[in-house]
């Protein structure tokens, strides 16, 4: 016995309100539809419709059964579309956004590579440090860094994003290294887009407002200032790991390092994700994993530098 038998006929009759109209929708005869409904009711041992000469109406059991059958139909169509899209060529317009510096360095080159493979695709990328509203601005995809706020969106993790507190050996030679969060108050902190730095203390996330004589909303600029020995900085791994390994920077307060907040691909909740978005997200995930900044061994990358003599 086919457990799906009669379900499509049942839904069609319930939605059309007539056996004749349901038969026309399904390209069947009215008698075929009627027989399937009768068999279904017999199998369920319950009446699904109140019948009259002109129309049919759902019983209470029929109303409950309809809700489940419609979900089953939707899930079946979703499964068929998903399998069909596995080999579909991305095409049409894809609109996306990303933060400026990260987009220029990581995302745009990968999107360009993706378009070389899929010439039928058109892409509109808006690099902005403002958090754009995907739904309001008609965007298909956003690349976001750090903690997420908008629960209306679906998020896929693309890459890690670990923050490091660090400084150049020359700075530490002159001013010493901090051994606790409270000691940061007597150090010159190089401030980027925010003067609120994240840490983890006693297993809990915490934030600390820092002070300093230098501010610039560019991670690369903060990095250059730190390498010159102007002060402490807190930057993501992809800026500093290379310099931590070479010894040009020293990692500080490792036991209070904040948790990995990741790089995310966000897109609106949809019953069926388009091939262009799905395939690009997977391409970005693989492409970022292959980058030297992410590909190298991240466990512990850097041995703590000895305490400088003072």
N, C-alpha and C positions, 0 to 999 in steps of 0.2 A: 504493500500500500504506500502510495506517495503522500507523505505527511503535508506537502504543500498543496495537494489537490483541493480545489474549491476555494482557496484563500483569495486568489485574484478575482474570481467571480463574486465572492462575498463582498469584497471591498468595492467593486464596480457597482453592484446593486445598491449598497449602502450609500455611496456617493451620488449615484444617479437618481435613486428613489424609485426606479422602475426596472423591471426585468428586460423590457424591450430596449430601453436606452443603454443598459449595461451590455446587452448582447451586441448592439451596434458598436460600442466602444471596443469590445474585445474581438469583434469580427467573428462572432459565433451566433448560433441560432438561439432563440429564446428558450426552446426546450432543453438545449444543452446546458444553458446557464441554470435553469430551474432544477435539472437533475443533479448538477454539481452541488447546489445549495442544499438540496434534500439529503444528499449523501453526507455532506458536512454536518448538518444538524443531527443526523443519525449517529455519526461518529462521535459527536460531542455530547449526545444525549441531552440536548437542550434546544429550544426554539430560539432562532436569531432574529426573525422578522415577524411582525404582524402584517398579514396580507389582506389587501382589499382589491376590488376590481380595478381601481385606477393606480394606486400607489402602495408602496410598502413602507413600513416604519420599523425601526430597530427596537427590539426588546431591551430590557436592562442588560441582559447577558450579551446581546448583540452590540450594544454601545461599548461595553468593556472590551469585547473581543476585537472590535474595529480599531480601537486605539493601538492594541498590540500588533494587529495585522498591518496597519499602516507603517509602524516602525520597522516591522520585518521587511516590508517592501522597500522602504527607504534604504535599509541596511544592505539589501540585496543589490539594489541599483548602485549604491556607493561602492560595494565590492567589485562589481563589474566595471565601473568607471575607473577605479584605482588600478585594476589589472590592465585595462586597456591603455591607461596613460603611461604605463611603465616604459613603453617604447615611443611615446609621443614626442614630437619635436617641439621644444619651446619656441613660441612665436608670439607676435603681437607686442604691445607696449608693457613694460614693467617699470613702475615708478618706485624708487626707494630713497632712503635717507640714511646718513651716517654722520658722526662727529667729524669735524674737518681734518684734524691731524691723523687720526686713526684711519679715516677713509682714504686720504691721499696715500698713506704709507702701505696699507694692507688691502683694503677692500676694492678700491678702484682698479688696481692692477689685476686682481683676480676676476673681477667682473669683465674686464677687457678680454682676458684669456677665455672666459666663458662665451663671450660674444663671437670670438673667432671660430669657436666650435659650432655656434648656432647662429648663422647669419640672418635667419628670419626674425630674430629677436631685436626689438628696439628697447633701449634703456634710458631712463631719465633719472639721474642721480642728483639729489640735492644734499650737498655737504653743509651741515649747519650744526652749531653747538647748542641751538635751541631744541627742545624736545617737541617735535612736531606731532600733531594728532593724526594718526594714520587714517582713521575713519573720516574725520572732517576734511583732511587735505587730500583724500583719494589716493593714498599710498598703498602699495602692495606689500612693502617690506621695510623694516627699519633695523639697523644694526645698533644695538645699545651696549654701553659699557657699564659694568658694575651692577648695583642693586636695581631691581625692577620695581616699578610702582603700579603699572596699569594691568589689572587683573582681567580686563576685557580682551586681552590679546593672548595669542598662543606664543610660547617662547621655546626656542630650540637652542641649546648650548652649543656655541661654535668653538670656543677656545677658553683656556684659563685666563685669569687676570689677577695676579697676586701683587699686592702693594708692598714696596720695600722702603724702609727708612734707611738712608745711607748718606755718606759724606766722603769727601776726598781725604786721603791720608794727611795731606798738608794741613787741612782744616783741623783734623783731630790732633795733629802734632801741636798746634798752637793753642787749642781751646779744650782739649780732652774729649772723651766720649761720654755721652749720657748713659747712665745705668738704670734709670727709671723714667717714667713719663713726667714726673714732677721736675726733673732736671732739664727738660726741654725749654723751660721758661728762661733759662740763662744762656740759651743758644740762639744764634741767628738762623731762622728758618726761611728757606726760599719758597715763597708762596706761589702756587700756580693758579688754577681756576677756583680754588677754595682754600680758606685759611682754617678749615675744620678738618683735621686729620683723623683717620680711623685707626683704631688699635683693638687689641683683645686683652682684657685684664681679668684675671681670675676666671677664665673661661667664658667671659661675657664681652659682647661688643661694646666699645666705648668710643667717644669722640673727644678730641682735645683741640681747642682753638689756640693756634700758634701765632707767634709774633716774629717779625723780621723786617729788614730794611730793603727787601727786594721782592717784587711781585711781577709776574707776567703770565697771561693765560695761554701759555704754550709749553707743552711738556718738553719739547726739544730745547727751548730756551732755558727752562729750569735745569735740565740735565747739563747743559753747557756751563751754567753758573756753578753748579755743584762740582763739576770736574775742575773748574778754576779755583776751587777752594773757598767759595764765598759763604758757604753755610750748609746746613742739613737740608735734605729734600726727601719728599715721599712721592715715589713714582711707580707706575706699573712695571711689571717684569720685562716687558718687551722694550722698554727704554734702558734698563740698567743691568740686566743679566750679563751682557757682554763685558761691561766695565767692572762688574763685581768679580767675574772670573779672571780678568786681567790684573786686578788689584788697583785699578784706577779709582774705584769706589770701594768702600767698606760697609757691609751690612750691619745695622745697629738694632738693638732691642728685638732680636729675632724671636724671643719667647713671648713677645707681645704683638707679633705680626698679625694683622687682621686676616680673616678667612678669605679664601678665593671667592671673588664676586663674579667672575666670568665675563665673557663676551657673548652676547645673545643676538639671535635673529628673531624678530617679532613680526607677527602678521595677524590680520584679523581672523577671528574664529569663523571658520567656514565648514560646511558639511563636507566639501570636497576641495582640497587644495590643488590649485592649477599646476600643471607640469612645469611651467616656467619658474614659479616660486619654489616648488619642491626640489627641482633639480639644481637651481642656483644655490639654495641653502646647503644642500649636500656638497656641492662643488666648493663653496666657501669653507665648509667644515674641513674637508680634505686638504684644501689649499693652505689654510692656516696651519694645520698640523705639520705640513711639510716645510714651513718657513723656518729658517735657522733660529729665530727668536723663540719658537715654540718646540722645535724638533729636538733640541739638545736636552741632555739629561737635566731635569729640574730638581733632583733630589741630591741633596744640598750641594749644589752648585758651588757654593762659596764656603771656604773655611774661615772661621772668625779670625780677624787680624789681631795680632797681639796688642795689648795696651801700650800706646805710645808713651815714651818717657816724657816727663814734663820738667 
